Amino acid sequence: MAREFQRGHKAKISDLTPGTDLYVGVQISAPGLSFDISCFGLDADERLSDDRYFVFFNQPKSPEESIQLLGAQAGDTESFRVTLDRLPAHIHRLSFTATVDGAGDMSQIGPGYIRIVAGGEEVVRYAFTGAEFSTERAVMLGDFYLKDVWRFAAVGQGFDGGLDALLKNFGGEVAEEEPAPQPPPQAVPGFAPPAAPAPAAAPPPFGVPAAPPAPQAGRPPQPAPGFGAPAPADPQVHSAPTIAAPMTPPAGTVPPQAPPPSYGQPPQQPQFGQIPGPPAGQVPPAPPAAYGQQPAPYGVPGVPQGVPQTGPGLQAALQPYKELPTGQRWTPQNQQLMRVDLAMGGTPVLARQGSMVMYQGKVDFGYKGAGFSGRIVGNATGQEMQLMRCSGRGQVFLAESGAHLHPIELQGDAICVSAENVLAFDESLQHEVRRIEGHGIPGGALFTMQFQGTGTVVVKTHGTPVVLPVTPTTFADSNAVVAWSAASQVILSSQVRLRRNAYPGHSGETVNLQFRGAPGNFVVVQPYEV
């Protein structure tokens, strides 16, 4: 029996079927509309680094035929054959998409689906309707993605720009059709007397460029070749002449030269964001002022006023910090910044108040009282959390005090996380308070949160954490513990040690937790102590 997926659901392929030779069928239709259904083979950065793995109607298979376009069959608008174990090592994701060919948008479609069939038996189906979309002209339906093993995700994310927007999102380029070169028209010769030879022009003064000769009737103007000049271009290669500004200044003028740097001064470098040199045909600007001098006042020749100072240097400097591509609900932008796409999954996100640093699109922020759904009261637990509820169809960027962020994806399993280390989580996760009582803990108890179900919780740490297996002799400082497997047994340790920052009148005692459990349990600690 096929499993019914909703938007955002994920599963391992091995949990759906033991096979790797799979049939993928897509059904999508609307009155008066036609659709292009494609598969993008993406690398580890979710980019189309090899356009041979863009499989569509004009390229029906990949080089080794691990992805094949089969056409309409068995009630499907389009179908594919995917052999996962034949995919090359650089392919980490297969994204199946549908775009409107012509006018129209995805809100007009009827009930549709993407399904996976293994051995003739349907194993999973993600159904959708036009009510889930508005003005989108393209949609990412579902993905195979490699995360230690191959998995499948129901995506359902739309793009207003159609196929062009999808290609740009995956790092591809839209090829512009170039008109075919036309041969020059050839006039039919008729009766005409020979033209009188033109009088020879007087040579121009030294340093003054010669004027181009007047064009002859029926023939395009051609520059006269001189010593060292290139021969006239073939009209079938370039249909338009190339115009180049003279690089020499007018006769009698001396181009300004930047003074050489004096001993001990740094060489003159272009300022941040300035264009290194002037455009062709313009007088070079005055040399930049030396260190400590004031810039030229407004109106004095120098850097043009009001001209945006952008150039290849600025673009190259900002390239390492560009936003990472979409394709998943949760995407780390770097170690301290997390982006969540609310349109994927369709469920809101609960996050610490004040953790939003930027958002895009239509996002609604609502106050979520202290604690999780009223189950935590801050005064009672000492770990009060003021939460905000993020909903809508945009992207929200989250961070807090430069802490390292780690998305933990749960697929039916459970994990315990200290409330102090929770930044955000999917509202679909089940969550409850767990209390560890003991003498020596501030407030008399340690409160943690247990998350269970399908979704993601984002954990924040001070520095890079380490995951250790639970053994009968596993102990951890209560301030350093971040999370542990829910099946582990946690008890207070009677061991006492001196803290590094003990002060007079302080015993130096600290609280250690002992973890016990069957093989497979773990504990996560951070390199940090309060």
PEJOGI-V762595 format. One line per field, one symbol per residue. psi: psi as a letter, one per 20 degrees, with the letter a starting at -180 (. if undefined). burial: b if it has 24 or more other C-alpha atoms within 12 Angstrom, else e. Layout:
psi=???
burial=???
This chain:
psi=pqpoqrpiqqqqhhigqiqioqpoqpopqqpjqqqpprppoqahjlqmioiiknoahinjqrgjkippphapqkiqhqqqppnhiiqrhioipooprpqpnbqrriiiqaparpqpppkipphqpoqrriiirejpiqpogqppqongrprppofkprphibhghgghhjjrpoppppqpppqqpoqppapqqqqqpqqpqqqqrpipqqqqqqqqpjpqppqpqapiqqqqqpiigoiqqpppqpiqrqpiqpqqppqqqrpiqqqpqqrpiqphrqrpiqpqrqqqqrpiqqrqrpippcppqjppnqahgghhhigijqpqqaiqgpophahjppppohhphjqrppqppiiphqqqaopppqporpaokjipphhhhjlpooqqoprblapppqrokjqppopoppmiaqqppphhjpgrqpiiqpqrpppoqqpippiiqpprppqqboappppqroaprqpqqprikoqqphhipgrrqhiqpprqqiqprpqhkqrpipijqrpqpppqrrpiqrqpqqmqq.
burial=eebbbbbbbbbbbeebbeebbbbbbbbbbeeeebbbbbbbbbbebbbbbebbbbbbeeebbbeebbbbbbbeeeebbbbbbbbbeebbeebbbbbbbbbbeeebbbbbbeebbbbbbbeeeebbbbbbbbebbeebbbbbbbbbbbeeebbbbbbbbbbbbbbebbbebbbbeeeeeeeeeeeeeeeeeeeeeeeeeeeeeeeeeeeeeeeeeeeeeeeeeeeeeeeeeeeeeeeeeeeeeeeeeeeeeeeeeeeeeeeeeeeeeeeeeeeeebeebeeeeebbbebbbeeeeeeeeeeeeebeeeeeeeeeeeeeeeeeeeebbbbbbbbbbebbbbbbbbbbbbbbbbbbbebbeebeeebebeebebbbeeebeeeebebbbbbbbbbbbbbbbbbbeebbbbbbbbbeebbbbbbbbbbbbbbbbbbbbbbbeeeebeeeebbbbbbbbbbbbbbbbbeebeebebeeebbbbbbbbbbbbbebbbbbbeeeeeeeeeeeeeeeebbbbbbbeeeebbbbbbeeee
